[in-house]
């Protein structure tokens, strides 16, 4: 029996060795399959399972507080620190209370790669908010919007133009919405406005409009506008009645972030998010009309610490979007001395500084200036603040005679090369007609500025646009009353003509243009008598001239000087229709070129560019 068992054991051992040898032989037909199977069993890259966010696009995380605070805005503060594990780049984003026990951080990642995040709460016992951590992976943006392809807008000391994060020049063409929250986001008309502003349901159906606000944003995005200029204002009802962030009992400055104000913020979030979704930069003021904060602050009803906390909250909700801060409407220098306000006591300077303190992205910051008839360049107070990085100018450009260039020249000579925008001029079909609305844009870009805030009644301001008593008296085109629906205002001719301007200038190095304020024999351009124009150059290798009005119809337009004796390409564009002439080549032999008369009586722009090898 024992011999039998031993024999069976030997046979089984030999069989096992044989099978093992057979399994280890590599069959050419099955080797690849075996390798693939082995690879599938390897553990995957742990980074592949991390949450993903596209670069520059806002994301959001929510945290649940373990404590219910009586006054969350002041009883606790939550920050989230983001660190790029590869580069070491770090920034701190304030979080915001969003009702009940919900706290949220809204953030955008500025670099590709793996980011770690951790939370810091002033109440360290609140484990729902304090000591949380995680990892997220930032991947390249996959869409077509320039603001996310190139990154947020920035300024650089000594540089006159805005640029994207990667250094690409940014063309500022703004559309103005000074009563933004009154533009219905869920309906076809603003509530409470005069009837003639509204459109009919039949018209809405014809255009496919279900949301007034979204239709406007879609239309401007398709045209090519790059900036939305907004203020969070309601219908004007006196000093304390012009803030959408409030009610008849007061504003955010008196209520704080109450349930009512919180509901307003959530509604405002929808506007900010859609503006960002369409790829616009959002240049906006904070909170309310200047009078409300000034009145309350000077009466001792609010202190700097409270202002600082409210600014922190504003940054937490909106800094992760592509924004620019414009602080307050006509707040620089003292809001016309309202209620005894002085440059030294103006509380809006505190707002600008606090916004900048909490903003981890260093978005461009300015304050919408008072009218130039009151505030000259030397009167500004905000430009001395460390956070001030550009000028949101307001002035009336005279186009009937020789242009009033004095203030533009002051900006050019005294602004320390900060970008200047014609942020508020005169608005189309309100204070001016199509011709002047169009001219303001060209004259801004050809006179040292790098942006224009176009606005059309009744889009720019619903309550002013609905004032039937207003008429327009503008240059030789005459006077007319204003009675446009919001859709007609949106489709105004000048709104499209500004796009022709943008398209034309973007074919050239517009950000390098140097204006010609003094027309003498020592400059690069001398005009013909009585011509209405603006001319700028890039190193005398490119000249762009804008000529407008009936007076320029049948006369030579002036002479370019100090040119190279070489071939130049000449292209004209009709500023009304956008039509361009075929390029012609002119040969310069004496350093000058006499610009001939315009092809027609419309406004025309001409580009004369050196042909370089």
GICORSUL-V991934 format. One record per residue. N is the residue number from 1. RES is the residue in one letter. PHI is phi in radians with two decimals (NA if undefined). OMEGA is omega in whole degrees, 0 to 359 (999 if undefined). Layout:
N & RES & PHI & OMEGA
N & RES & PHI & OMEGA
This chain:
1 & X & NA & 180
2 & X & -1.12 & 179
3 & X & -1.08 & 180
4 & X & -1.07 & 180
5 & X & -1.11 & 180
6 & X & -1.13 & 179
7 & X & -1.09 & 179
8 & X & -1.09 & 180
9 & X & -1.14 & 179
10 & X & -1.13 & 180
11 & X & -1.08 & 179
12 & X & -1.11 & 179
13 & X & -1.12 & 178
14 & X & -1.05 & 179
15 & X & -1.12 & 181
16 & X & -1.13 & 178
17 & X & -1.09 & 179
18 & X & -1.11 & 180
19 & X & -1.13 & 180
20 & X & -1.14 & 179
21 & X & -1.12 & 180
22 & X & -1.12 & 182
23 & X & -1.23 & 183
24 & X & -1.54 & 175
25 & X & -1.27 & 183
26 & X & -1.55 & 175
27 & X & -1.50 & 182
28 & X & -0.96 & 183
29 & X & -1.34 & 185
30 & X & -2.06 & 185
31 & X & -1.13 & 182
32 & X & -1.12 & 179
33 & X & -1.11 & 180
34 & X & -1.15 & 179
35 & X & -1.15 & 179
36 & X & -1.05 & 180
37 & X & -1.08 & 180
38 & X & -1.17 & 180
39 & X & -1.11 & 181
40 & X & -1.14 & 181
41 & X & -1.54 & 178
42 & X & -1.19 & 176
43 & X & -1.15 & 182
44 & X & -1.32 & 177
45 & X & -1.11 & 183
46 & X & -1.06 & 180
47 & X & -1.15 & 182
48 & X & -1.17 & 182
49 & X & -1.70 & 180
50 & X & -1.31 & 170
51 & X & -1.00 & 186
52 & X & -2.09 & 173
53 & X & -2.40 & 178
54 & X & -1.30 & 181
55 & X & -1.02 & 177
56 & X & 1.30 & 181
57 & X & -1.60 & 185
58 & X & -1.16 & 172
59 & X & -2.13 & 185
60 & X & -2.59 & 173
61 & X & -2.23 & 181
62 & X & -2.04 & 178
63 & X & -2.18 & 180
64 & X & -1.92 & 180
65 & X & -1.24 & 175
66 & X & -1.48 & 181
67 & X & -2.17 & 174
68 & X & -1.70 & 185
69 & X & -1.52 & 178
70 & X & -1.18 & 178
71 & X & -2.38 & 189
72 & X & -0.98 & 184
73 & X & -1.10 & 185
74 & X & -1.94 & 183
75 & X & -1.48 & 180
76 & X & -2.67 & 175
77 & X & -2.31 & 183
78 & X & -2.09 & 174
79 & X & -2.09 & 173
80 & X & -2.13 & 181
81 & X & -1.73 & 179
82 & X & -1.89 & 181
83 & X & -2.37 & 175
84 & X & -1.35 & 186
85 & X & -1.15 & 183
86 & X & -1.66 & 185
87 & X & -1.75 & 183
88 & X & 1.49 & 177
89 & X & -1.02 & 181
90 & X & -2.41 & 173
91 & X & -2.61 & 181
92 & X & -1.99 & 180
93 & X & -1.95 & 175
94 & X & -1.19 & 176
95 & X & -1.67 & 181
96 & X & -2.26 & 174
97 & X & -1.29 & 184
98 & X & -2.19 & 176
99 & X & 1.81 & 178
100 & X & 1.05 & 178
101 & X & -1.88 & 183
102 & X & -1.62 & 173
103 & X & -2.20 & 184
104 & X & -2.32 & 169
105 & X & -2.05 & 178
106 & X & -1.95 & 191
107 & X & -2.57 & 173
108 & X & -2.32 & 180
109 & X & -1.66 & 190
110 & X & -1.71 & 181
111 & X & -2.37 & 176
112 & X & -1.27 & 175
113 & X & 2.03 & 183
114 & X & -1.55 & 178
115 & X & -2.04 & 170
116 & X & -1.75 & 176
117 & X & -2.40 & 178
118 & X & -2.59 & 184
119 & X & -1.81 & 175
120 & X & -2.28 & 179
121 & X & -2.00 & 177
122 & X & -1.12 & 173
123 & X & -1.70 & 185
124 & X & -1.21 & 178
125 & X & -1.39 & 182
126 & X & -1.53 & 185
127 & X & -1.21 & 176
128 & X & -1.26 & 181
129 & X & -1.93 & 186
130 & X & -1.74 & 174
131 & X & 1.42 & 174
132 & X & -1.33 & 181
133 & X & -2.70 & 179
134 & X & -3.11 & 181
135 & X & -2.35 & 178
136 & X & -2.47 & 182
137 & X & -1.93 & 179
138 & X & -1.73 & 180
139 & X & -2.05 & 182
140 & X & -1.12 & 175
141 & X & -1.11 & 185
142 & X & -1.86 & 183
143 & X & -1.72 & 186
144 & X & -2.02 & 183
145 & X & -1.43 & 185
146 & X & -1.06 & 185
147 & X & -1.12 & 178
148 & X & -1.71 & 175
149 & X & -1.24 & 186
150 & X & -1.91 & 178
151 & X & 1.73 & 185
152 & X & -0.98 & 180
153 & X & -1.35 & 178
154 & X & -2.49 & 170
155 & X & -2.10 & 175
156 & X & -2.27 & 181
157 & X & -0.97 & 179
158 & X & 1.43 & 181
159 & X & -2.02 & 189
160 & X & -1.46 & 184
161 & X & -2.11 & 173
162 & X & -1.37 & 177
163 & X & -2.50 & 171
164 & X & -1.26 & 182
165 & X & -1.02 & 181
166 & X & -1.53 & 177
167 & X & 1.66 & 179
168 & X & -1.18 & 179
169 & X & -1.01 & 182
170 & X & -1.93 & 180
171 & X & -1.55 & 183
172 & X & -1.59 & 171
173 & X & -2.13 & 187
174 & X & -1.78 & 170
175 & X & -2.04 & 192
176 & X & -1.67 & 182
177 & X & -2.42 & 187
178 & X & -1.45 & 169
179 & X & -2.27 & 188
180 & X & -0.88 & 185
181 & X & -1.18 & 177
182 & X & -1.45 & 177
183 & X & -1.34 & 188
184 & X & -1.03 & 178
185 & X & -1.64 & 181
186 & X & -2.04 & 181
187 & X & -2.51 & 187
188 & X & -1.73 & 182
189 & X & -2.45 & 173
190 & X & -1.23 & 180
191 & X & -1.36 & 173
192 & X & 1.46 & 182
193 & X & -1.50 & 178
194 & X & -1.10 & 188
195 & X & -1.10 & 187
196 & X & -1.23 & 175
197 & X & -1.28 & 189
198 & X & -1.33 & 174
199 & X & -1.87 & 180
200 & X & -1.44 & 176
201 & X & -1.11 & 178
202 & X & -1.08 & 178
203 & X & -1.14 & 178
204 & X & -1.03 & 179
205 & X & -1.14 & 180
206 & X & -1.08 & 182
207 & X & -1.63 & 181
208 & X & 1.25 & 185
209 & X & -1.64 & 173
210 & X & -2.04 & 178
211 & X & -2.40 & 178
212 & X & -0.97 & 185
213 & X & -1.10 & 183
214 & X & -1.16 & 178
215 & X & -1.11 & 179
216 & X & -1.08 & 181
217 & X & -1.10 & 180
218 & X & -1.07 & 183
219 & X & -1.17 & 180
220 & X & -1.16 & 178
221 & X & -1.12 & 180
222 & X & -1.12 & 179
223 & X & -1.16 & 181
224 & X & 2.07 & 174
225 & X & -1.11 & 184
226 & X & -2.03 & 186
227 & X & -2.31 & 167
228 & X & -1.91 & 176
229 & X & -1.67 & 184
230 & X & -2.46 & 168
231 & X & -2.34 & 186
232 & X & -1.67 & 187
233 & X & -1.90 & 176
234 & X & -1.89 & 177
235 & X & -1.17 & 183
236 & X & -1.26 & 179
237 & X & -2.38 & 180
238 & X & 1.79 & 188
239 & X & -0.93 & 186
240 & X & -1.80 & 183
241 & X & -2.13 & 186
242 & X & -1.99 & 177
243 & X & -2.00 & 174
244 & X & -1.26 & 180
245 & X & -1.47 & 181
246 & X & -3.05 & 177
247 & X & -2.65 & 183
248 & X & -1.12 & 182
249 & X & -1.59 & 181
250 & X & 2.61 & 185
251 & X & -2.24 & 177
252 & X & -1.03 & 181
253 & X & -1.23 & 178
254 & X & -1.72 & 182
255 & X & -1.44 & 194
256 & X & 1.21 & 177
257 & X & -1.64 & 176
258 & X & -1.38 & 178
259 & X & -1.05 & 180
260 & X & -1.17 & 179
261 & X & -1.19 & 178
262 & X & -1.06 & 177
263 & X & -1.10 & 176
264 & X & -1.11 & 179
265 & X & -1.08 & 180
266 & X & -1.09 & 177
267 & X & -1.20 & 180
268 & X & -1.11 & 177
269 & X & -0.96 & 182
270 & X & -1.13 & 178
271 & X & -1.20 & 181
272 & X & -1.06 & 182
273 & X & -1.14 & 181
274 & X & -1.27 & 176
275 & X & -1.04 & 178
276 & X & -1.16 & 180
277 & X & -1.07 & 180
278 & X & -1.46 & 175
279 & X & 1.58 & 178
280 & X & -1.42 & 161
281 & X & -1.53 & 186
282 & X & -1.89 & 177
283 & X & -1.57 & 190
284 & X & -2.45 & 173
285 & X & -1.47 & 181
286 & X & -1.88 & 165
287 & X & 1.26 & 195
288 & X & -2.77 & 171
289 & X & -1.16 & 187
290 & X & -0.99 & 187
291 & X & -1.00 & 186
292 & X & -1.14 & 179
293 & X & -1.22 & 181
294 & X & -1.04 & 182
295 & X & -1.05 & 183
296 & X & -1.19 & 182
297 & X & -1.15 & 181
298 & X & -1.18 & 177
299 & X & -1.53 & 180
300 & X & 1.40 & 183
301 & X & -1.52 & 177
302 & X & -2.65 & 181
303 & X & -1.95 & 184
304 & X & -1.13 & 181
305 & X & -1.11 & 179
306 & X & -1.19 & 176
307 & X & -1.01 & 180
308 & X & -1.05 & 180
309 & X & -1.13 & 179
310 & X & -1.14 & 178
311 & X & -1.15 & 177
312 & X & -1.03 & 180
313 & X & -1.14 & 180
314 & X & -1.08 & 178
315 & X & -1.07 & 181
316 & X & -1.04 & 183
317 & X & -1.43 & 194
318 & X & -2.23 & 184
319 & X & -1.23 & 181
320 & X & -1.36 & 175
321 & X & -1.64 & 175
322 & X & -1.27 & 186
323 & X & -2.22 & 168
324 & X & -2.33 & 183
325 & X & -1.63 & 176
326 & X & -2.02 & 167
327 & X & 1.14 & 185
328 & X & -2.69 & 181
329 & X & -1.19 & 178
330 & X & 0.92 & 182
331 & X & -1.61 & 181
332 & X & -1.79 & 30
333 & X & -1.87 & 186
334 & X & -2.42 & 185
335 & X & 0.90 & 175
336 & X & 1.04 & 179
337 & X & 1.21 & 183
338 & X & -0.95 & 174
339 & X & 0.99 & 180
340 & X & 1.44 & 179
341 & X & -1.13 & 176
342 & X & -2.17 & 175
343 & X & -0.97 & 181
344 & X & -1.34 & 183
345 & X & -1.88 & 183
346 & X & -1.17 & 184
347 & X & -1.26 & 181
348 & X & -1.21 & 173
349 & X & -1.15 & 175
350 & X & -1.13 & 179
351 & X & -1.07 & 180
352 & X & -1.02 & 182
353 & X & -1.18 & 181
354 & X & -1.23 & 176
355 & X & -1.00 & 181
356 & X & -1.14 & 182
357 & X & -1.08 & 184
358 & X & -1.68 & 183
359 & X & -1.40 & 182
360 & X & -1.34 & 184
361 & X & -1.73 & 179
362 & X & 0.97 & 177
363 & X & -1.06 & 179
364 & X & -0.97 & 188
365 & X & -2.30 & 179
366 & X & -2.62 & 168
367 & X & -2.34 & 179
368 & X & -0.98 & 187
369 & X & -1.34 & 172
370 & X & -1.17 & 180
371 & X & -1.06 & 185
372 & X & -1.14 & 176
373 & X & -1.24 & 181
374 & X & -1.91 & 186
375 & X & -2.04 & 174
376 & X & -1.50 & 185
377 & X & -0.98 & 184
378 & X & -1.24 & 181
379 & X & -1.57 & 182
380 & X & -1.05 & 175
381 & X & -1.98 & 185
382 & X & -1.33 & 183
383 & X & -1.23 & 175
384 & X & -1.51 & 180
385 & X & -1.33 & 182
386 & X & -1.06 & 184
387 & X & -1.40 & 183
388 & X & -1.24 & 184
389 & X & -2.30 & 177
390 & X & -2.80 & 183
391 & X & -1.94 & 173
392 & X & -1.70 & 191
393 & X & -1.37 & 174
394 & X & -2.32 & 177
395 & X & -2.75 & 179
396 & X & -1.73 & 180
397 & X & -1.42 & 178
398 & X & -1.33 & 181
399 & X & -2.00 & 183
400 & X & -1.53 & 179
401 & X & -2.12 & 173
402 & X & -1.04 & 185
403 & X & -0.96 & 179
404 & X & -1.44 & 187
405 & X & -1.59 & 188
406 & X & -0.96 & 183
407 & X & -1.25 & 177
408 & X & -1.09 & 179
409 & X & -1.18 & 176
410 & X & -1.09 & 177
411 & X & -1.01 & 183
412 & X & -1.13 & 186
413 & X & -1.51 & 189
414 & X & -2.04 & 191
415 & X & -1.49 & 183
416 & X & 0.98 & 177
417 & X & 1.10 & 172
418 & X & -1.31 & 177
419 & X & -1.09 & 177
420 & X & -2.15 & 179
421 & X & -2.13 & 168
422 & X & -1.31 & 189
423 & X & -1.23 & 176
424 & X & -2.42 & 172
425 & X & -1.84 & 174
426 & X & -1.87 & 191
427 & X & -1.63 & 184
428 & X & -1.04 & 180
429 & X & 1.10 & 171
430 & X & -2.31 & 174
431 & X & -1.72 & 181
432 & X & -2.61 & 180
433 & X & -1.76 & 183
434 & X & -1.01 & 184
435 & X & -1.06 & 183
436 & X & -1.32 & 177
437 & X & -1.04 & 178
438 & X & -1.20 & 184
439 & X & -1.10 & 181
440 & X & -1.03 & 180
441 & X & -1.16 & 180
442 & X & -1.06 & 185
443 & X & -1.26 & 175
444 & X & -1.17 & 186
445 & X & -1.20 & 181
446 & X & -1.67 & 178
447 & X & -2.24 & 169
448 & X & 1.63 & 180
449 & X & -1.77 & 185
450 & X & -2.20 & 178
451 & X & -3.01 & 180
452 & X & -2.50 & 177
453 & X & -1.76 & 175
454 & X & -1.18 & 175
455 & X & -2.67 & 182
456 & X & -2.20 & 174
457 & X & -1.19 & 358
458 & X & -1.79 & 177
459 & X & -1.40 & 188
460 & X & -1.08 & 179
461 & X & -2.76 & 187
462 & X & -1.15 & 184
463 & X & -1.32 & 175
464 & X & -1.39 & 179
465 & X & -1.11 & 180
466 & X & -1.65 & 180
467 & X & -1.58 & 187
468 & X & -1.17 & 184
469 & X & -1.36 & 183
470 & X & -1.37 & 174
471 & X & -2.25 & 182
472 & X & -2.05 & 174
473 & X & -2.21 & 189
474 & X & -2.35 & 180
475 & X & 0.66 & 188
476 & X & -1.31 & 183
477 & X & -1.35 & 173
478 & X & 1.70 & 185
479 & X & -1.85 & 176
480 & X & -2.65 & 179
481 & X & -1.49 & 181
482 & X & -1.99 & 178
483 & X & -2.69 & 183
484 & X & -1.85 & 166
485 & X & -1.25 & 179
486 & X & -1.11 & 180
487 & X & -1.25 & 176
488 & X & -1.12 & 177
489 & X & -1.07 & 179
490 & X & -1.09 & 184
491 & X & -1.59 & 179
492 & X & -0.97 & 186
493 & X & -1.05 & 183
494 & X & -1.12 & 178
495 & X & -1.05 & 177
496 & X & -1.36 & 181
497 & X & -1.13 & 175
498 & X & -1.18 & 177
499 & X & -1.25 & 175
500 & X & -1.01 & 179
501 & X & -1.06 & 181
502 & X & -1.05 & 182
503 & X & -1.08 & 181
504 & X & -1.19 & 183
505 & X & -1.15 & 180
506 & X & -1.23 & 173
507 & X & -1.38 & 181
508 & X & -2.30 & 180
509 & X & -1.43 & 187
510 & X & -1.05 & 184
511 & X & -1.26 & 179
512 & X & -1.77 & 185
513 & X & -1.10 & 177
514 & X & -1.98 & 184
515 & X & -1.29 & 180
516 & X & -2.13 & 184
517 & X & -1.44 & 183
518 & X & -1.91 & 183
519 & X & -1.70 & 180
520 & X & -2.24 & 180
521 & X & -1.17 & 180
522 & X & -1.54 & 182
523 & X & -1.73 & 185
524 & X & -1.55 & 180
525 & X & -2.61 & 168
526 & X & -2.13 & 185
527 & X & -1.56 & 167
528 & X & -1.31 & 185
529 & X & -1.08 & 174
530 & X & 1.14 & 181
531 & X & -1.41 & 177
532 & X & -1.81 & 195
533 & X & -2.84 & 162
534 & X & -2.56 & 182
535 & X & -2.36 & 177
536 & X & -2.44 & 183
537 & X & -2.42 & 167
538 & X & -2.11 & 175
539 & X & 0.97 & 181
540 & X & 1.04 & 175
541 & X & -1.79 & 175
542 & X & -2.37 & 175
543 & X & -2.19 & 174
544 & X & -2.20 & 181
545 & X & -2.18 & 179
546 & X & -1.98 & 184
547 & X & -2.24 & 192
548 & X & -2.39 & 175
549 & X & 1.55 & 182
550 & X & -1.08 & 186
551 & X & -1.11 & 183
552 & X & -1.61 & 192
553 & X & -1.14 & 191
554 & X & -2.08 & 182
555 & X & -2.20 & 169
556 & X & -1.01 & 191
557 & X & -1.78 & 181
558 & X & 2.39 & 185
559 & X & -2.24 & 172
560 & X & -1.44 & 185
561 & X & -2.27 & 176
562 & X & 1.02 & 178
563 & X & -1.52 & 172
564 & X & -1.36 & 175
565 & X & -1.40 & 186
566 & X & -2.85 & 178
567 & X & -1.54 & 176
568 & X & -2.17 & 175
569 & X & -1.64 & 182
570 & X & -2.07 & 178
571 & X & -2.29 & 176
572 & X & -1.90 & 171
573 & X & -2.36 & 173
574 & X & -1.30 & 185
575 & X & -1.25 & 179
576 & X & -1.51 & 185
577 & X & -1.81 & 184
578 & X & 1.45 & 181
579 & X & -1.31 & 181
580 & X & -2.01 & 174
581 & X & -1.45 & 173
582 & X & -1.18 & 180
583 & X & -1.09 & 171
584 & X & -2.14 & 180
585 & X & -1.95 & 175
586 & X & -2.03 & 179
587 & X & -1.80 & 181
588 & X & -1.60 & 182
589 & X & -2.09 & 181
590 & X & -2.20 & 178
591 & X & 1.35 & 181
592 & X & -2.35 & 175
593 & X & -2.51 & 177
594 & X & -1.49 & 181
595 & X & -1.30 & 183
596 & X & -1.27 & 179
597 & X & -1.16 & 181
598 & X & -1.17 & 178
599 & X & -1.08 & 177
600 & X & -2.48 & 182
601 & X & -1.39 & 178
602 & X & -1.17 & 170
603 & X & -1.24 & 180
604 & X & -2.32 & 172
605 & X & -2.13 & 179
606 & X & -2.20 & 175
607 & X & -2.03 & 178
608 & X & -2.09 & 189
609 & X & -2.15 & 177
610 & X & -1.07 & 175
611 & X & -1.55 & 183
612 & X & -1.80 & 179
613 & X & -1.20 & 999
